Amino acid sequence: MSYSLPSADIFTRISDASEKTRLFSDLAGSRSEMQAKKPEPAADVFVLMPYHYANERLNCKLISSAPNLPGSGLLTTTFFVGGEKYFMQSEYQLAGDQVTLITTNPLFHLQRREDYRIRIPANYKALLELVSINSQTKKHSIPIMDLSGGGCRIQVDPKFLPLKVQDHLKGHLFMPDRDPIAISGSVRHVRMENHGRGPQTCGIQFVGLTEPLKNRIIAVVMDLYRELFVGRG
């Protein structure tokens, strides 16, 4: 048996409840249009305008024709927030031109293949082997928390390796059964865990990538997705 990924897109579930709330609040605040349809493949697409979000209810106004739409049921909706596309299937209630979406079902973020970010399991040995920080030799082996074609996320002990925004890193990505990949990166954000008492989580953006090198990293990300989360044929 073989497995294939979507040719261009991957849906990733939004698992953080606070992020989900923020997205729906931003959507309602911007009053951006949502496309909606019944789950049936041949169902007509119509447009909703969200205007209020509270208590896992997204209130919308029906702003295009929705023939034969029952008073309740399921809707499949897509929408944009901050230029990013999202997808969900939710129960709804219809009253006149008012549609209330119940947002307790999963929400998914549509990611392009080149931006898809894979979470690395703790028991999988994916490492960033540092050779320098800001052009000064610093050799450290750091586990990678997640990886995409444009960057990665790492955790470090600030007592031994304090990093700050705009630090420039050079090193190699090491993953089992694969050749190392030489990268340069810039620290884009830093967060202290456990109210400053835990490790330091750092987002690294790869810089100076050639197109072949970026494509190589993307290919590794897709291979890891199949290997770790889909399975091998």
C-alpha positions as CSV (number, residue, x, y, z in Angstrom):
1,M,0.0,0.0,0.0
2,S,1.3,3.5,-0.8
3,Y,0.3,6.8,0.7
4,S,0.2,10.2,-1.0
5,L,0.0,13.7,0.3
6,P,-2.1,16.5,-1.2
7,S,-0.3,18.0,-4.2
8,A,-0.2,21.5,-2.7
9,D,-1.9,21.8,0.6
10,I,-2.1,20.3,4.1
11,F,-4.7,20.9,6.7
12,T,-3.3,21.2,10.3
13,R,-5.6,21.2,13.3
14,I,-5.6,24.3,15.6
15,S,-5.2,22.5,18.9
16,D,-4.7,25.6,21.1
17,A,-8.1,26.7,22.4
18,S,-6.9,30.3,23.0
19,E,-5.6,30.6,19.4
20,K,-8.9,29.2,18.1
21,T,-10.8,31.9,20.2
22,R,-8.5,34.6,18.9
23,L,-9.0,33.6,15.3
24,F,-12.8,33.6,15.5
25,S,-12.7,36.9,17.4
26,D,-10.5,38.5,14.7
27,L,-12.7,37.1,12.0
28,A,-15.8,38.6,13.6
29,G,-14.0,41.9,14.2
30,S,-12.9,42.2,10.6
31,R,-16.3,41.2,9.3
32,S,-14.5,39.2,6.5
33,E,-16.6,37.1,4.3
34,M,-16.8,33.3,4.8
35,Q,-17.7,30.8,2.1
36,A,-20.1,28.1,3.2
37,K,-21.8,25.1,1.9
38,K,-23.6,22.0,3.0
39,P,-21.3,18.9,3.2
40,E,-22.8,17.3,0.1
41,P,-20.3,17.5,-2.8
42,A,-22.8,19.1,-5.2
43,A,-24.2,21.7,-2.6
44,D,-24.2,25.3,-3.6
45,V,-21.7,27.7,-2.1
46,F,-23.0,30.8,-0.4
47,V,-21.5,33.7,1.6
48,L,-21.7,34.6,5.3
49,M,-20.5,37.8,7.0
50,P,-19.5,37.1,10.7
51,Y,-20.0,40.0,13.1
52,H,-19.9,38.7,16.7
53,Y,-18.2,35.9,18.5
54,A,-18.8,34.7,22.1
55,N,-19.3,31.5,24.0
56,E,-18.2,29.3,21.0
57,R,-20.9,30.9,18.9
58,L,-20.1,32.8,15.7
59,N,-23.0,35.0,14.6
60,C,-23.1,35.7,10.9
61,K,-25.4,37.4,8.4
62,L,-26.4,35.6,5.2
63,I,-25.3,37.9,2.4
64,S,-25.9,35.7,-0.6
65,S,-28.7,33.3,-1.7
66,A,-28.7,29.9,0.1
67,P,-31.6,28.0,-1.5
68,N,-33.2,25.2,0.4
69,L,-31.0,25.7,3.4
70,P,-32.6,23.9,6.4
71,G,-33.0,25.6,9.7
72,S,-30.2,23.6,11.2
73,G,-27.6,21.1,10.3
74,L,-23.9,21.0,9.2
75,L,-22.0,23.5,7.2
76,T,-18.5,23.4,5.7
77,T,-16.9,26.8,5.8
78,T,-13.6,28.4,4.7
79,F,-12.3,31.8,5.6
80,F,-9.2,34.0,5.8
81,V,-7.6,35.6,8.9
82,G,-4.4,37.6,8.4
83,G,-3.9,36.2,4.9
84,E,-4.1,32.6,6.2
85,K,-6.8,30.2,5.2
86,Y,-8.9,28.1,7.6
87,F,-11.5,25.4,7.3
88,M,-14.1,23.9,9.6
89,Q,-17.3,21.9,9.6
90,S,-19.7,23.0,12.2
91,E,-23.3,22.8,13.3
92,Y,-25.4,25.8,12.5
93,Q,-28.8,27.4,13.3
94,L,-30.7,29.6,10.8
95,A,-33.2,32.3,11.7
96,G,-34.1,34.6,8.8
97,D,-30.9,36.0,7.4
98,Q,-29.0,35.2,10.7
99,V,-26.8,32.1,10.9
100,T,-25.2,31.0,14.1
101,L,-22.2,28.7,13.8
102,I,-21.3,26.5,16.8
103,T,-17.5,26.4,16.8
104,T,-16.9,23.4,19.1
105,N,-15.8,21.2,16.2
106,P,-12.1,21.1,15.1
107,L,-10.7,24.1,13.2
108,F,-8.0,23.5,10.6
109,H,-5.3,25.8,9.1
110,L,-4.6,25.3,5.4
111,Q,-0.8,25.3,4.9
112,R,1.1,25.4,1.7
113,R,3.6,22.6,1.3
114,E,6.6,25.0,1.5
115,D,5.3,26.4,4.8
116,Y,4.1,23.2,6.4
117,R,5.5,22.8,9.9
118,I,5.9,19.3,11.3
119,R,6.1,18.7,15.0
120,I,9.0,16.4,15.9
121,P,8.2,13.8,18.5
122,A,10.4,13.9,21.6
123,N,11.7,10.4,21.0
124,Y,12.8,11.2,17.4
125,K,16.4,12.3,17.2
126,A,16.3,15.4,15.0
127,L,19.1,17.8,15.9
128,L,20.4,21.3,15.1
129,E,24.2,21.0,15.4
130,L,25.4,24.5,16.0
131,V,28.9,25.5,14.9
132,S,28.8,29.3,15.4
133,I,26.7,32.1,16.9
134,N,27.2,35.6,15.5
135,S,30.4,34.3,13.8
136,Q,31.9,33.1,17.0
137,T,32.6,29.3,17.3
138,K,29.9,27.7,19.5
139,K,29.4,24.0,19.2
140,H,26.1,22.7,20.6
141,S,23.7,19.8,19.8
142,I,20.1,21.0,20.2
143,P,16.9,18.9,19.7
144,I,14.6,20.3,17.1
145,M,10.9,20.7,18.2
146,D,9.5,21.4,14.7
147,L,10.7,22.0,11.2
148,S,9.4,23.7,8.0
149,G,11.0,24.7,4.7
150,G,11.6,28.1,6.2
151,G,12.8,27.5,9.7
152,C,12.7,25.4,12.9
153,R,11.9,25.7,16.6
154,I,14.3,24.7,19.3
155,Q,14.6,24.7,23.1
156,V,17.7,25.6,25.0
157,D,18.8,26.0,28.6
158,P,19.4,29.8,28.9
159,K,22.0,29.2,31.6
160,F,24.3,27.5,29.1
161,L,23.2,28.9,25.8
162,P,21.3,32.2,26.1
163,L,19.9,33.3,22.7
164,K,18.3,36.6,21.8
165,V,16.4,37.9,18.8
166,Q,18.5,38.5,15.7
167,D,21.3,36.2,16.8
168,H,22.8,34.6,13.7
169,L,23.4,30.9,13.8
170,K,25.2,28.5,11.6
171,G,25.1,24.7,11.7
172,H,23.6,21.5,10.3
173,L,20.3,19.8,10.5
174,F,20.8,16.1,11.5
175,M,18.1,13.5,11.2
176,P,18.2,9.7,11.2
177,D,19.2,8.0,7.9
178,R,19.7,11.3,6.1
179,D,22.7,13.4,5.1
180,P,23.2,16.6,7.2
181,I,21.9,19.9,5.8
182,A,24.0,23.0,6.2
183,I,21.9,26.0,7.2
184,S,22.2,29.6,8.4
185,G,19.5,31.0,10.6
186,S,18.3,34.1,12.5
187,V,16.5,34.0,15.9
188,R,13.1,35.5,15.2
189,H,11.4,35.1,18.6
190,V,12.3,33.9,22.1
191,R,10.0,32.7,24.8
192,M,10.8,31.7,28.4
193,E,8.8,28.7,29.6
194,N,7.3,28.3,33.1
195,H,7.3,32.0,33.9
196,G,11.0,32.3,33.3
197,R,12.0,29.3,35.3
198,G,12.0,26.8,32.4
199,P,13.9,26.4,29.1
200,Q,14.0,29.0,26.4
201,T,12.0,28.3,23.2
202,C,13.4,30.0,20.1
203,G,12.0,30.3,16.6
204,I,14.7,30.2,14.0
205,Q,14.2,31.5,10.4
206,F,16.5,30.0,7.8
207,V,18.3,32.7,5.8
208,G,20.2,32.7,2.5
209,L,18.6,29.5,1.3
210,T,19.1,28.6,-2.3
211,E,16.1,27.2,-4.1
212,P,17.6,23.7,-4.3
213,L,18.4,23.8,-0.6
214,K,14.9,25.0,0.4
215,N,13.4,22.3,-1.8
216,R,15.6,19.7,-0.1
217,I,14.4,20.8,3.3
218,I,10.8,20.7,2.1
219,A,11.3,17.2,0.8
220,V,12.7,16.1,4.2
221,V,9.6,17.7,6.0
222,M,7.2,15.8,3.7
223,D,9.2,12.5,4.2
224,L,9.1,13.0,7.9
225,Y,5.3,13.6,7.8
226,R,4.9,10.3,5.9
227,E,7.3,8.4,8.2
228,L,6.1,9.7,11.5
229,F,2.4,10.4,11.1
230,V,1.1,8.6,8.0
231,G,3.1,5.4,7.8
232,R,5.2,3.7,5.2
233,G,3.9,1.5,2.4
